[in-house]
């Protein structure tokens, strides 16, 4: 079953929407093992374009009601390519949001990933937890995740609540999809809305940790911590279902469930 509710609810009307996070396709910097962060606004490489095309074909029959992307070129290109293939995206506007930017790696941006790892090790930190001079902390990235989730919750709630779409199910069934492989539409068949969110590797890592550790997000059976908190590959996908209820004139999160993590079967044939 889905994990414990964020708030204690019983038979209250809720609205559930899907949230599919996709990491951008490969760039030349990714290929060369260099950190891009926010300072280097790289386009997709030829491989990255192929990955984005593959992601678009994989998601072509999946209905999206909203589409968001980081304002970095690599994320916008990936999102635009996915939507070009999507059968339900005609007329769907891509919303570009700076809250979805990659982590700012400070003085390490443009340098080798291995050099960053060496800096982290010298400071007694892991790659994900290390903040170089002039860089953004993980807490600062998490604040951006929280702000984006809250903004999306309010937007989708306001647009969908009065359409007669809320239901009385306060405990949605837990997804039983494999954490790695499955069908493109897993978990969102009955959702009142579905947001495509194209962002970045470390941003997704921070988002998943926040969902699991602070929002008590339930996980698919067989999920392993090493896989759960790993860096998603280029065009890797994570999907969640997010439930809310109305409280006064605002919408509050009641439950979040993970459908799958870091799915990449759409690009297997490219390797």
C-alpha positions in Angstrom: 0.0 0.0 0.0 0.9 3.6 -0.4 2.9 5.0 2.6 1.4 7.1 5.4 -0.4 10.3 4.6 1.4 13.5 5.2 -1.7 14.7 7.0 -4.1 12.6 8.9 -7.1 12.2 6.6 -10.2 10.0 6.5 -12.6 9.9 3.6 -11.9 13.4 2.5 -12.0 14.5 -1.1 -8.6 14.4 -2.8 -7.1 15.2 -6.2 -4.2 13.2 -7.5 -1.9 14.2 -10.3 1.2 12.6 -11.9 4.6 14.1 -11.8 7.2 12.8 -14.2 10.8 14.1 -13.7 13.2 13.7 -16.7 16.8 14.5 -16.7 18.0 16.3 -19.8 19.9 14.5 -22.6 23.6 14.3 -22.9 25.8 17.3 -23.7 29.4 17.5 -24.8 30.3 18.5 -21.2 28.6 15.3 -19.9 30.5 13.3 -22.5 33.8 14.9 -21.4 33.1 14.5 -17.7 32.9 18.3 -17.0 30.6 20.0 -14.6 28.1 22.4 -16.2 26.0 23.6 -13.3 24.5 27.0 -14.1 27.4 28.8 -15.7 27.7 26.6 -18.8 24.6 26.6 -20.9 25.4 23.7 -23.2 23.2 22.4 -26.0 22.5 18.7 -26.4 25.1 16.6 -28.2 24.2 14.3 -31.1 23.8 11.5 -28.6 21.7 13.8 -26.3 19.4 14.6 -29.2 19.0 10.9 -29.9 18.2 10.3 -26.2 15.6 13.0 -26.2 14.0 11.6 -29.3 13.9 8.1 -27.7 12.3 9.6 -24.6 9.7 11.3 -26.8 8.9 8.1 -28.6 8.6 6.3 -25.2 6.2 8.9 -23.8 4.3 9.6 -27.0 1.0 8.1 -25.8 1.3 9.4 -22.2 -1.1 12.3 -21.7 0.4 15.5 -20.1 -1.7 18.4 -18.9 1.3 20.5 -17.9 4.9 20.7 -19.1 7.8 22.5 -17.2 11.5 22.7 -17.9 14.6 24.3 -16.4 15.6 27.5 -18.2 18.9 25.9 -19.2 19.2 25.1 -22.9 19.9 21.4 -22.5 16.6 20.9 -20.5 14.5 23.1 -22.8 15.8 21.1 -25.9 14.9 17.8 -24.2 11.5 19.0 -23.2 10.7 20.4 -26.6 11.7 17.2 -28.3 9.6 15.1 -26.0 6.6 17.2 -26.6 7.0 17.1 -30.4 6.5 13.4 -30.2 3.6 13.5 -27.8 0.1 12.7 -29.1 -1.6 14.8 -26.4 0.6 17.9 -26.4 -1.0 19.8 -29.2 -1.5 23.3 -27.8 0.4 22.5 -24.6 2.7 25.3 -23.7 6.1 24.6 -22.2 6.6 26.6 -19.0 10.3 27.5 -18.4 11.1 27.9 -14.7 14.4 28.9 -13.1 13.5 27.0 -10.0 14.4 23.8 -12.0 18.0 24.9 -12.7 20.8 22.6 -11.9 22.8 23.1 -8.7 25.3 26.0 -8.8 28.7 24.3 -8.4 30.5 27.6 -7.9 34.2 27.7 -8.8 34.0 24.0 -9.9 31.8 24.8 -12.9 33.6 24.0 -16.1 36.1 21.7 -14.3 36.4 18.0 -14.4 33.9 15.9 -12.4 36.9 13.9 -11.0 38.5 17.1 -9.7 35.2 18.0 -8.0 35.2 14.5 -6.4 38.8 15.0 -5.2 37.8 18.4 -3.7 34.8 16.7 -1.9 37.0 13.9 -0.6 39.6 16.3 0.7 36.7 18.1 2.6 35.4 14.8 4.0 32.2 15.0 2.0 30.5 12.9 -0.7 30.0 14.2 -4.2 26.4 15.1 -3.6 26.9 16.7 -0.2 29.9 18.9 -1.0 29.5 22.6 -1.6 32.5 24.3 -3.3 33.3 28.0 -2.8 30.6 30.2 -4.3 28.4 27.2 -4.8 24.9 26.3 -3.8 24.3 24.1 -0.8 22.0 21.0 -1.0 19.6 22.9 1.4 19.4 25.7 -1.1 18.6 23.4 -3.9 16.0 21.7 -1.7 14.3 25.0 -1.1 13.9 25.5 -4.9 12.4 22.0 -5.1 10.0 22.8 -2.3 9.0 26.1 -3.9 8.4 24.4 -7.3 6.3 21.6 -5.8 4.2 24.1 -3.9 3.7 26.3 -6.9 2.7 23.3 -9.0 0.4 22.0 -6.4 -1.5 25.3 -6.2 -1.6 25.7 -10.0 -2.9 22.2 -10.7 -5.3 22.3 -7.8 -6.8 25.6 -8.9 -7.2 24.4 -12.5 -8.6 21.0 -11.8 -10.5 21.0 -8.5 -13.6 22.6 -9.8 -13.9 20.3 -12.8 -15.5 17.6 -10.7 -12.3 15.6 -10.8 -11.6 15.2 -7.0 -12.5 11.8 -5.6 -13.1 10.5 -2.1 -10.1 8.2 -2.1 -7.6 9.4 0.5 -5.4 6.3 0.2 -4.5 5.7 -3.4 -3.2 2.2 -4.2 0.5 1.8 -4.2 2.1 1.4 -7.7 3.4 -2.1 -8.3 5.6 -1.2 -11.3 9.2 -2.3 -11.3 11.5 0.5 -10.2 13.4 0.2 -13.5 11.2 -1.3 -16.3 7.6 -1.2 -17.1 5.0 0.6 -19.3 5.2 4.3 -20.2 1.8 5.1 -18.7 2.4 3.4 -15.3 0.7 5.1 -12.4 -1.0 7.9 -14.2 -4.0 6.3 -16.0 -6.6 7.8 -13.6 -4.8 10.9 -12.6 -6.6 14.3 -12.8 -3.5 15.8 -14.3 0.0 14.9 -15.3 3.1 17.2 -15.3 6.2 16.6 -17.3 9.2 18.2 -15.6 12.5 18.3 -17.4 15.4 19.2 -15.1 18.9 18.1 -14.1 20.8 15.3 -12.4 21.6 16.7 -9.0 18.3 18.6 -8.8 16.5 15.3 -9.3 18.7 13.6 -6.6 17.8 16.3 -4.1 14.1 16.1 -5.1 13.9 12.4 -4.6 15.7 12.6 -1.2 13.2 15.4 -0.1 10.2 13.3 -1.2 11.4 10.2 0.5 13.0 11.5 3.7 10.7 14.5 4.5 7.4 13.8 2.7 7.4 10.0 3.5 7.0 9.1 -0.1 6.2 5.4 -0.6 8.5 3.4 -2.9 8.0 0.6 -5.3 8.6 -2.9 -4.0 12.3 -3.9 -4.2 13.7 -0.4 -4.2 17.3 -0.3 -3.0 18.8 2.8 -1.3 21.8 2.7 -3.6 19.5 2.9 -6.7 17.1 5.3 -5.0 19.7 8.0 -4.2 21.8 7.6 -7.3 22.3 10.1 -10.1 19.7 9.6 -12.8 21.3 8.9 -16.3 20.7 11.3 -19.2 16.9 11.2 -20.0 16.4 9.0 -17.0 12.8 9.2 -15.6 11.3 9.2 -12.2 7.5 9.3 -11.7 5.4 10.1 -8.7 1.7 10.5 -7.9 0.9 13.5 -5.8 -2.4 13.8 -3.8 -3.9 17.0 -2.4 -7.0 18.3 -0.7 -8.4 21.7 -0.4 -8.0 23.6 2.9 -9.6 27.0 2.8 -8.5 28.7 -0.4 -5.3 26.7 -0.7 -4.3 23.1 -1.6 -2.3 21.0 0.8 -0.2 17.9 0.0 -1.7 14.7 1.5 0.4 11.9 0.0 3.1 11.3 -2.5 3.9 7.9 -4.0 6.8 6.8 -6.3 5.8 4.8 -9.3 9.3 4.3 -10.7 12.9 5.7 -10.4 15.6 6.4 -12.9 13.9 4.4 -15.7 16.1 4.3 -18.8 14.8 1.3 -20.9 13.9 3.8 -23.7 17.6 4.4 -24.4 19.0 0.9 -24.1 19.2 0.4 -27.8 21.4 3.6 -28.1 24.2 2.1 -26.1 
